[in-house]
């Protein structure tokens, strides 16, 4: 993204629309990470509550413990991409 700063004066409408699509895709990706986080918590809780064997308890606990990693990873990825897009937004 840094390479595009020198072409900022030459950007046309198609380039601005592509940047906007990238920003929207970044938001959708964050929402997908949040959805995965919620899904892992729900699946882990379901395994723990519905089944009484040891394997279900361990796998449910692992899923619940791993789920915050998806949330953290999603926010890190979102903010990195947003920071790369920020210099391009200042040109409008």
Jmol script that loads the backbone (N, CA, C; Angstrom):
load data "model"
ATOM      1  N   UNK A   1       0.813  -1.182   0.000  1.00  0.00           N
ATOM      2  CA  UNK A   1       0.000   0.000   0.000  1.00  0.00           C
ATOM      3  C   UNK A   1       0.870   1.264   0.000  1.00  0.00           C
ATOM      4  N   UNK A   2       2.048   1.185   0.580  1.00  0.00           N
ATOM      5  CA  UNK A   2       2.911   2.358   0.638  1.00  0.00           C
ATOM      6  C   UNK A   2       3.307   2.830  -0.761  1.00  0.00           C
ATOM      7  N   UNK A   3       3.354   1.932  -1.714  1.00  0.00           N
ATOM      8  CA  UNK A   3       3.755   2.285  -3.069  1.00  0.00           C
ATOM      9  C   UNK A   3       2.743   3.194  -3.759  1.00  0.00           C
ATOM     10  N   UNK A   4       1.513   3.198  -3.308  1.00  0.00           N
ATOM     11  CA  UNK A   4       0.473   3.971  -3.962  1.00  0.00           C
ATOM     12  C   UNK A   4       0.483   5.444  -3.570  1.00  0.00           C
ATOM     13  N   UNK A   5       1.168   5.798  -2.503  1.00  0.00           N
ATOM     14  CA  UNK A   5       1.169   7.189  -2.050  1.00  0.00           C
ATOM     15  C   UNK A   5       1.739   8.128  -3.095  1.00  0.00           C
ATOM     16  N   UNK A   6       2.725   7.701  -3.819  1.00  0.00           N
ATOM     17  CA  UNK A   6       3.326   8.593  -4.810  1.00  0.00           C
ATOM     18  C   UNK A   6       2.424   8.798  -6.028  1.00  0.00           C
ATOM     19  N   UNK A   7       1.414   7.934  -6.191  1.00  0.00           N
ATOM     20  CA  UNK A   7       0.473   8.065  -7.300  1.00  0.00           C
ATOM     21  C   UNK A   7      -0.847   8.697  -6.863  1.00  0.00           C
ATOM     22  N   UNK A   8      -0.891   9.251  -5.668  1.00  0.00           N
ATOM     23  CA  UNK A   8      -2.126   9.789  -5.123  1.00  0.00           C
ATOM     24  C   UNK A   8      -2.742  10.859  -6.024  1.00  0.00           C
ATOM     25  N   UNK A   9      -1.921  11.699  -6.625  1.00  0.00           N
ATOM     26  CA  UNK A   9      -2.427  12.760  -7.490  1.00  0.00           C
ATOM     27  C   UNK A   9      -2.996  12.220  -8.799  1.00  0.00           C
ATOM     28  N   UNK A  10      -2.596  11.029  -9.184  1.00  0.00           N
ATOM     29  CA  UNK A  10      -3.026  10.450 -10.450  1.00  0.00           C
ATOM     30  C   UNK A  10      -4.193   9.471 -10.293  1.00  0.00           C
ATOM     31  N   UNK A  11      -4.703   9.319  -9.087  1.00  0.00           N
ATOM     32  CA  UNK A  11      -5.779   8.354  -8.850  1.00  0.00           C
ATOM     33  C   UNK A  11      -7.064   8.827  -9.518  1.00  0.00           C
ATOM     34  N   UNK A  12      -7.770   7.887 -10.105  1.00  0.00           N
ATOM     35  CA  UNK A  12      -9.051   8.184 -10.736  1.00  0.00           C
ATOM     36  C   UNK A  12     -10.160   7.528  -9.916  1.00  0.00           C
ATOM     37  N   UNK A  13     -11.381   7.707 -10.348  1.00  0.00           N
ATOM     38  CA  UNK A  13     -12.528   7.200  -9.599  1.00  0.00           C
ATOM     39  C   UNK A  13     -12.427   5.701  -9.349  1.00  0.00           C
ATOM     40  N   UNK A  14     -11.991   4.958 -10.330  1.00  0.00           N
ATOM     41  CA  UNK A  14     -11.862   3.503 -10.183  1.00  0.00           C
ATOM     42  C   UNK A  14     -10.917   3.158  -9.028  1.00  0.00           C
ATOM     43  N   UNK A  15      -9.853   3.922  -8.860  1.00  0.00           N
ATOM     44  CA  UNK A  15      -8.898   3.670  -7.783  1.00  0.00           C
ATOM     45  C   UNK A  15      -9.516   3.964  -6.412  1.00  0.00           C
ATOM     46  N   UNK A  16     -10.277   5.052  -6.329  1.00  0.00           N
ATOM     47  CA  UNK A  16     -10.948   5.368  -5.065  1.00  0.00           C
ATOM     48  C   UNK A  16     -11.986   4.303  -4.708  1.00  0.00           C
ATOM     49  N   UNK A  17     -12.709   3.823  -5.707  1.00  0.00           N
ATOM     50  CA  UNK A  17     -13.701   2.778  -5.453  1.00  0.00           C
ATOM     51  C   UNK A  17     -13.040   1.474  -5.022  1.00  0.00           C
ATOM     52  N   UNK A  18     -11.903   1.167  -5.607  1.00  0.00           N
ATOM     53  CA  UNK A  18     -11.161  -0.043  -5.208  1.00  0.00           C
ATOM     54  C   UNK A  18     -10.700   0.074  -3.762  1.00  0.00           C
ATOM     55  N   UNK A  19     -10.271   1.270  -3.370  1.00  0.00           N
ATOM     56  CA  UNK A  19      -9.847   1.483  -1.985  1.00  0.00           C
ATOM     57  C   UNK A  19     -11.033   1.320  -1.041  1.00  0.00           C
ATOM     58  N   UNK A  20     -12.193   1.847  -1.444  1.00  0.00           N
ATOM     59  CA  UNK A  20     -13.381   1.702  -0.613  1.00  0.00           C
ATOM     60  C   UNK A  20     -13.802   0.239  -0.504  1.00  0.00           C
ATOM     61  N   UNK A  21     -13.704  -0.505  -1.588  1.00  0.00           N
ATOM     62  CA  UNK A  21     -14.025  -1.944  -1.534  1.00  0.00           C
ATOM     63  C   UNK A  21     -13.074  -2.680  -0.602  1.00  0.00           C
ATOM     64  N   UNK A  22     -11.823  -2.284  -0.612  1.00  0.00           N
ATOM     65  CA  UNK A  22     -10.845  -2.909   0.276  1.00  0.00           C
ATOM     66  C   UNK A  22     -11.169  -2.612   1.734  1.00  0.00           C
ATOM     67  N   UNK A  23     -11.577  -1.385   2.014  1.00  0.00           N
ATOM     68  CA  UNK A  23     -11.944  -1.028   3.387  1.00  0.00           C
ATOM     69  C   UNK A  23     -13.169  -1.828   3.836  1.00  0.00           C
ATOM     70  N   UNK A  24     -14.152  -1.976   2.962  1.00  0.00           N
ATOM     71  CA  UNK A  24     -15.338  -2.764   3.308  1.00  0.00           C
ATOM     72  C   UNK A  24     -15.000  -4.240   3.483  1.00  0.00           C
ATOM     73  N   UNK A  25     -14.113  -4.757   2.657  1.00  0.00           N
ATOM     74  CA  UNK A  25     -13.681  -6.155   2.801  1.00  0.00           C
ATOM     75  C   UNK A  25     -12.950  -6.351   4.123  1.00  0.00           C
ATOM     76  N   UNK A  26     -12.203  -5.345   4.543  1.00  0.00           N
ATOM     77  CA  UNK A  26     -11.508  -5.416   5.820  1.00  0.00           C
ATOM     78  C   UNK A  26     -12.514  -5.511   6.972  1.00  0.00           C
ATOM     79  N   UNK A  27     -13.595  -4.735   6.893  1.00  0.00           N
ATOM     80  CA  UNK A  27     -14.624  -4.801   7.929  1.00  0.00           C
ATOM     81  C   UNK A  27     -15.333  -6.149   7.920  1.00  0.00           C
ATOM     82  N   UNK A  28     -15.611  -6.685   6.735  1.00  0.00           N
ATOM     83  CA  UNK A  28     -16.248  -8.009   6.653  1.00  0.00           C
ATOM     84  C   UNK A  28     -15.350  -9.086   7.244  1.00  0.00           C
ATOM     85  N   UNK A  29     -14.050  -8.958   7.027  1.00  0.00           N
ATOM     86  CA  UNK A  29     -13.115  -9.929   7.577  1.00  0.00           C
ATOM     87  C   UNK A  29     -13.119  -9.871   9.096  1.00  0.00           C
ATOM     88  N   UNK A  30     -13.171  -8.657   9.658  1.00  0.00           N
ATOM     89  CA  UNK A  30     -13.252  -8.531  11.115  1.00  0.00           C
ATOM     90  C   UNK A  30     -14.519  -9.192  11.638  1.00  0.00           C
ATOM     91  N   UNK A  31     -15.631  -8.961  10.960  1.00  0.00           N
ATOM     92  CA  UNK A  31     -16.885  -9.584  11.391  1.00  0.00           C
ATOM     93  C   UNK A  31     -16.822 -11.108  11.291  1.00  0.00           C
ATOM     94  N   UNK A  32     -16.117 -11.632  10.313  1.00  0.00           N
ATOM     95  CA  UNK A  32     -15.952 -13.086  10.197  1.00  0.00           C
ATOM     96  C   UNK A  32     -15.137 -13.635  11.365  1.00  0.00           C
ATOM     97  N   UNK A  33     -14.104 -12.905  11.769  1.00  0.00           N
ATOM     98  CA  UNK A  33     -13.327 -13.336  12.938  1.00  0.00           C
ATOM     99  C   UNK A  33     -14.191 -13.319  14.195  1.00  0.00           C
ATOM    100  N   UNK A  34     -15.030 -12.296  14.347  1.00  0.00           N
ATOM    101  CA  UNK A  34     -15.917 -12.222  15.511  1.00  0.00           C
ATOM    102  C   UNK A  34     -16.920 -13.366  15.478  1.00  0.00           C
ATOM    103  N   UNK A  35     -17.447 -13.663  14.302  1.00  0.00           N
ATOM    104  CA  UNK A  35     -18.395 -14.770  14.158  1.00  0.00           C
ATOM    105  C   UNK A  35     -17.719 -16.103  14.510  1.00  0.00           C
ATOM    106  N   UNK A  36     -16.477 -16.287  14.103  1.00  0.00           N
ATOM    107  CA  UNK A  36     -15.745 -17.509  14.441  1.00  0.00           C
ATOM    108  C   UNK A  36     -15.510 -17.601  15.939  1.00  0.00           C
ATOM    109  N   UNK A  37     -15.184 -16.481  16.553  1.00  0.00           N
ATOM    110  CA  UNK A  37     -14.999 -16.421  18.006  1.00  0.00           C
ATOM    111  C   UNK A  37     -16.263 -16.886  18.727  1.00  0.00           C
ATOM    112  N   UNK A  38     -17.409 -16.340  18.327  1.00  0.00           N
ATOM    113  CA  UNK A  38     -18.677 -16.706  18.960  1.00  0.00           C
ATOM    114  C   UNK A  38     -19.019 -18.180  18.692  1.00  0.00           C
ATOM    115  N   UNK A  39     -18.743 -18.629  17.471  1.00  0.00           N
ATOM    116  CA  UNK A  39     -19.011 -20.026  17.133  1.00  0.00           C
ATOM    117  C   UNK A  39     -18.189 -21.000  17.952  1.00  0.00           C
ATOM    118  N   UNK A  40     -16.928 -20.676  18.163  1.00  0.00           N
ATOM    119  CA  UNK A  40     -16.070 -21.558  18.961  1.00  0.00           C
ATOM    120  C   UNK A  40     -16.532 -21.602  20.414  1.00  0.00           C
ATOM    121  N   UNK A  41     -16.936 -20.455  20.952  1.00  0.00           N
ATOM    122  CA  UNK A  41     -17.431 -20.452  22.332  1.00  0.00           C
ATOM    123  C   UNK A  41     -18.716 -21.280  22.428  1.00  0.00           C
ATOM    124  N   UNK A  42     -19.621 -21.091  21.481  1.00  0.00           N
ATOM    125  CA  UNK A  42     -20.890 -21.825  21.510  1.00  0.00           C
ATOM    126  C   UNK A  42     -20.661 -23.326  21.335  1.00  0.00           C
ATOM    127  N   UNK A  43     -19.783 -23.702  20.402  1.00  0.00           N
ATOM    128  CA  UNK A  43     -19.508 -25.126  20.189  1.00  0.00           C
ATOM    129  C   UNK A  43     -18.826 -25.738  21.407  1.00  0.00           C
ATOM    130  N   UNK A  44     -17.894 -25.018  21.999  1.00  0.00           N
ATOM    131  CA  UNK A  44     -17.223 -25.529  23.197  1.00  0.00           C
ATOM    132  C   UNK A  44     -18.181 -25.705  24.358  1.00  0.00           C
ATOM    133  N   UNK A  45     -19.044 -24.709  24.568  1.00  0.00           N
ATOM    134  CA  UNK A  45     -20.028 -24.817  25.653  1.00  0.00           C
ATOM    135  C   UNK A  45     -21.008 -25.948  25.366  1.00  0.00           C
ATOM    136  N   UNK A  46     -21.392 -26.111  24.105  1.00  0.00           N
ATOM    137  CA  UNK A  46     -22.292 -27.207  23.747  1.00  0.00           C
ATOM    138  C   UNK A  46     -21.677 -28.570  24.000  1.00  0.00           C
ATOM    139  N   UNK A  47     -20.409 -28.717  23.651  1.00  0.00           N
ATOM    140  CA  UNK A  47     -19.731 -29.999  23.907  1.00  0.00           C
ATOM    141  C   UNK A  47     -19.664 -30.296  25.404  1.00  0.00           C
ATOM    142  N   UNK A  48     -19.373 -29.278  26.189  1.00  0.00           N
ATOM    143  CA  UNK A  48     -19.258 -29.493  27.631  1.00  0.00           C
ATOM    144  C   UNK A  48     -20.613 -29.837  28.246  1.00  0.00           C
ATOM    145  N   UNK A  49     -21.661 -29.123  27.832  1.00  0.00           N
ATOM    146  CA  UNK A  49     -22.973 -29.312  28.444  1.00  0.00           C
ATOM    147  C   UNK A  49     -23.732 -30.547  27.938  1.00  0.00           C
ATOM    148  N   UNK A  50     -23.578 -30.872  26.664  1.00  0.00           N
ATOM    149  CA  UNK A  50     -24.395 -31.945  26.093  1.00  0.00           C
ATOM    150  C   UNK A  50     -23.837 -33.346  26.314  1.00  0.00           C
ATOM    151  N   UNK A  51     -22.526 -33.462  26.388  1.00  0.00           N
ATOM    152  CA  UNK A  51     -21.913 -34.785  26.522  1.00  0.00           C
ATOM    153  C   UNK A  51     -21.178 -34.892  27.843  1.00  0.00           C
ATOM    154  N   UNK A  52     -21.206 -36.081  28.434  1.00  0.00           N
ATOM    155  CA  UNK A  52     -20.594 -36.278  29.753  1.00  0.00           C
ATOM    156  C   UNK A  52     -19.250 -36.992  29.710  1.00  0.00           C
ATOM    157  N   UNK A  53     -18.741 -37.296  28.529  1.00  0.00           N
ATOM    158  CA  UNK A  53     -17.459 -38.006  28.508  1.00  0.00           C
ATOM    159  C   UNK A  53     -16.289 -37.020  28.595  1.00  0.00           C
ATOM    160  N   UNK A  54     -15.143 -37.567  28.907  1.00  0.00           N
ATOM    161  CA  UNK A  54     -13.931 -36.769  29.145  1.00  0.00           C
ATOM    162  C   UNK A  54     -13.453 -36.068  27.869  1.00  0.00           C
ATOM    163  N   UNK A  55     -13.528 -36.747  26.736  1.00  0.00           N
ATOM    164  CA  UNK A  55     -13.060 -36.177  25.470  1.00  0.00           C
ATOM    165  C   UNK A  55     -13.858 -34.931  25.096  1.00  0.00           C
ATOM    166  N   UNK A  56     -15.151 -34.950  25.277  1.00  0.00           N
ATOM    167  CA  UNK A  56     -15.987 -33.788  24.969  1.00  0.00           C
ATOM    168  C   UNK A  56     -15.666 -32.622  25.893  1.00  0.00           C
ATOM    169  N   UNK A  57     -15.425 -32.930  27.156  1.00  0.00           N
ATOM    170  CA  UNK A  57     -15.078 -31.866  28.097  1.00  0.00           C
ATOM    171  C   UNK A  57     -13.751 -31.212  27.734  1.00  0.00           C
ATOM    172  N   UNK A  58     -12.762 -32.034  27.412  1.00  0.00           N
ATOM    173  CA  UNK A  58     -11.441 -31.499  27.063  1.00  0.00           C
ATOM    174  C   UNK A  58     -11.497 -30.712  25.755  1.00  0.00           C
ATOM    175  N   UNK A  59     -12.151 -31.265  24.746  1.00  0.00           N
ATOM    176  CA  UNK A  59     -12.219 -30.552  23.465  1.00  0.00           C
ATOM    177  C   UNK A  59     -13.055 -29.279  23.585  1.00  0.00           C
ATOM    178  N   UNK A  60     -14.116 -29.286  24.371  1.00  0.00           N
ATOM    179  CA  UNK A  60     -14.903 -28.079  24.602  1.00  0.00           C
ATOM    180  C   UNK A  60     -14.113 -27.013  25.326  1.00  0.00           C
ATOM    181  N   UNK A  61     -13.338 -27.423  26.308  1.00  0.00           N
ATOM    182  CA  UNK A  61     -12.495 -26.478  27.040  1.00  0.00           C
ATOM    183  C   UNK A  61     -11.421 -25.887  26.131  1.00  0.00           C
ATOM    184  N   UNK A  62     -10.830 -26.714  25.286  1.00  0.00           N
ATOM    185  CA  UNK A  62      -9.819 -26.233  24.344  1.00  0.00           C
ATOM    186  C   UNK A  62     -10.441 -25.228  23.369  1.00  0.00           C
ATOM    187  N   UNK A  63     -11.637 -25.524  22.887  1.00  0.00           N
ATOM    188  CA  UNK A  63     -12.301 -24.597  21.959  1.00  0.00           C
ATOM    189  C   UNK A  63     -12.590 -23.255  22.628  1.00  0.00           C
ATOM    190  N   UNK A  64     -13.031 -23.286  23.872  1.00  0.00           N
ATOM    191  CA  UNK A  64     -13.316 -22.044  24.587  1.00  0.00           C
ATOM    192  C   UNK A  64     -12.025 -21.274  24.855  1.00  0.00           C
ATOM    193  N   UNK A  65     -10.943 -21.988  25.161  1.00  0.00           N
ATOM    194  CA  UNK A  65      -9.663 -21.311  25.427  1.00  0.00           C
ATOM    195  C   UNK A  65      -9.037 -20.743  24.156  1.00  0.00           C
ATOM    196  N   UNK A  66      -9.263 -21.371  23.022  1.00  0.00           N
ATOM    197  CA  UNK A  66      -8.691 -20.901  21.760  1.00  0.00           C
ATOM    198  C   UNK A  66      -9.488 -19.733  21.177  1.00  0.00           C
ATOM    199  N   UNK A  67     -10.763 -19.650  21.490  1.00  0.00           N
ATOM    200  CA  UNK A  67     -11.632 -18.656  20.863  1.00  0.00           C
ATOM    201  C   UNK A  67     -11.153 -17.208  21.010  1.00  0.00           C
ATOM    202  N   UNK A  68     -10.606 -16.761  22.147  1.00  0.00           N
ATOM    203  CA  UNK A  68     -10.127 -15.371  22.210  1.00  0.00           C
ATOM    204  C   UNK A  68      -8.987 -15.083  21.222  1.00  0.00           C
ATOM    205  N   UNK A  69      -8.248 -16.107  20.834  1.00  0.00           N
ATOM    206  CA  UNK A  69      -7.184 -15.899  19.852  1.00  0.00           C
ATOM    207  C   UNK A  69      -7.744 -15.423  18.515  1.00  0.00           C
ATOM    208  N   UNK A  70      -8.896 -15.954  18.128  1.00  0.00           N
ATOM    209  CA  UNK A  70      -9.527 -15.511  16.884  1.00  0.00           C
ATOM    210  C   UNK A  70      -9.921 -14.040  16.973  1.00  0.00           C
ATOM    211  N   UNK A  71     -10.446 -13.653  18.118  1.00  0.00           N
ATOM    212  CA  UNK A  71     -10.858 -12.266  18.302  1.00  0.00           C
ATOM    213  C   UNK A  71      -9.655 -11.325  18.268  1.00  0.00           C
ATOM    214  N   UNK A  72      -8.604 -11.687  18.963  1.00  0.00           N
ATOM    215  CA  UNK A  72      -7.393 -10.857  18.985  1.00  0.00           C
ATOM    216  C   UNK A  72      -6.764 -10.791  17.602  1.00  0.00           C
ATOM    217  N   UNK A  73      -6.666 -11.935  16.949  1.00  0.00           N
ATOM    218  CA  UNK A  73      -6.104 -11.984  15.596  1.00  0.00           C
ATOM    219  C   UNK A  73      -6.912 -11.126  14.626  1.00  0.00           C
ATOM    220  N   UNK A  74      -8.224 -11.183  14.732  1.00  0.00           N
ATOM    221  CA  UNK A  74      -9.089 -10.388  13.864  1.00  0.00           C
ATOM    222  C   UNK A  74      -8.878  -8.896  14.050  1.00  0.00           C
ATOM    223  N   UNK A  75      -8.788  -8.448  15.309  1.00  0.00           N
ATOM    224  CA  UNK A  75      -8.581  -7.021  15.562  1.00  0.00           C
ATOM    225  C   UNK A  75      -7.197  -6.562  15.114  1.00  0.00           C
ATOM    226  N   UNK A  76      -6.186  -7.407  15.307  1.00  0.00           N
ATOM    227  CA  UNK A  76      -4.842  -7.044  14.850  1.00  0.00           C
ATOM    228  C   UNK A  76      -4.821  -6.900  13.335  1.00  0.00           C
ATOM    229  N   UNK A  77      -5.391  -7.860  12.645  1.00  0.00           N
ATOM    230  CA  UNK A  77      -5.427  -7.817  11.179  1.00  0.00           C
ATOM    231  C   UNK A  77      -6.219  -6.610  10.687  1.00  0.00           C
ATOM    232  N   UNK A  78      -7.344  -6.328  11.327  1.00  0.00           N
ATOM    233  CA  UNK A  78      -8.175  -5.191  10.944  1.00  0.00           C
ATOM    234  C   UNK A  78      -7.417  -3.880  11.090  1.00  0.00           C
ATOM    235  N   UNK A  79      -6.762  -3.689  12.234  1.00  0.00           N
ATOM    236  CA  UNK A  79      -6.062  -2.430  12.476  1.00  0.00           C
ATOM    237  C   UNK A  79      -4.832  -2.268  11.582  1.00  0.00           C
ATOM    238  N   UNK A  80      -4.150  -3.350  11.284  1.00  0.00           N
ATOM    239  CA  UNK A  80      -3.002  -3.253  10.367  1.00  0.00           C
ATOM    240  C   UNK A  80      -3.437  -2.820   8.967  1.00  0.00           C
ATOM    241  N   UNK A  81      -4.499  -3.436   8.473  1.00  0.00           N
ATOM    242  CA  UNK A  81      -4.988  -3.076   7.140  1.00  0.00           C
ATOM    243  C   UNK A  81      -5.550  -1.661   7.138  1.00  0.00           C
ATOM    244  N   UNK A  82      -6.245  -1.288   8.204  1.00  0.00           N
ATOM    245  CA  UNK A  82      -6.793   0.073   8.293  1.00  0.00           C
ATOM    246  C   UNK A  82      -5.683   1.113   8.324  1.00  0.00           C
ATOM    247  N   UNK A  83      -4.598   0.796   9.011  1.00  0.00           N
ATOM    248  CA  UNK A  83      -3.473   1.722   9.078  1.00  0.00           C
ATOM    249  C   UNK A  83      -2.809   1.873   7.707  1.00  0.00           C
ATOM    250  N   UNK A  84      -2.773   0.784   6.927  1.00  0.00           N
ATOM    251  CA  UNK A  84      -2.201   0.865   5.583  1.00  0.00           C
ATOM    252  C   UNK A  84      -3.088   1.680   4.647  1.00  0.00           C
ATOM    253  N   UNK A  85      -4.394   1.645   4.871  1.00  0.00           N
ATOM    254  CA  UNK A  85      -5.313   2.399   4.038  1.00  0.00           C
ATOM    255  C   UNK A  85      -5.427   3.867   4.457  1.00  0.00           C
ATOM    256  N   UNK A  86      -5.033   4.201   5.653  1.00  0.00           N
ATOM    257  CA  UNK A  86      -5.198   5.552   6.179  1.00  0.00           C
ATOM    258  C   UNK A  86      -4.513   6.636   5.338  1.00  0.00           C
ATOM    259  N   UNK A  87      -3.270   6.463   4.885  1.00  0.00           N
ATOM    260  CA  UNK A  87      -2.665   7.531   4.079  1.00  0.00           C
ATOM    261  C   UNK A  87      -3.426   7.796   2.790  1.00  0.00           C
ATOM    262  N   UNK A  88      -4.063   6.804   2.244  1.00  0.00           N
ATOM    263  CA  UNK A  88      -4.818   6.981   1.017  1.00  0.00           C
ATOM    264  C   UNK A  88      -6.112   7.735   1.261  1.00  0.00           C
ATOM    265  N   UNK A  89      -6.669   7.623   2.465  1.00  0.00           N
ATOM    266  CA  UNK A  89      -7.928   8.313   2.774  1.00  0.00           C
ATOM    267  C   UNK A  89      -7.720   9.811   2.925  1.00  0.00           C
ATOM    268  N   UNK A  90      -6.519  10.212   3.294  1.00  0.00           N
ATOM    269  CA  UNK A  90      -6.242  11.642   3.508  1.00  0.00           C
ATOM    270  C   UNK A  90      -6.249  12.427   2.201  1.00  0.00           C
ATOM    271  N   UNK A  91      -6.155  11.736   1.077  1.00  0.00           N
ATOM    272  CA  UNK A  91      -6.046  12.427  -0.208  1.00  0.00           C
ATOM    273  C   UNK A  91      -7.379  12.916  -0.738  1.00  0.00           C
ATOM    274  N   UNK A  92      -8.474  12.427  -0.215  1.00  0.00           N
ATOM    275  CA  UNK A  92      -9.791  12.817  -0.714  1.00  0.00           C
ATOM    276  C   UNK A  92     -10.172  14.195  -0.344  1.00  0.00           C
TER     277      UNK A  92
END
end "model"
wireframe off; spacefill off
backbone 0.3
color backbone group
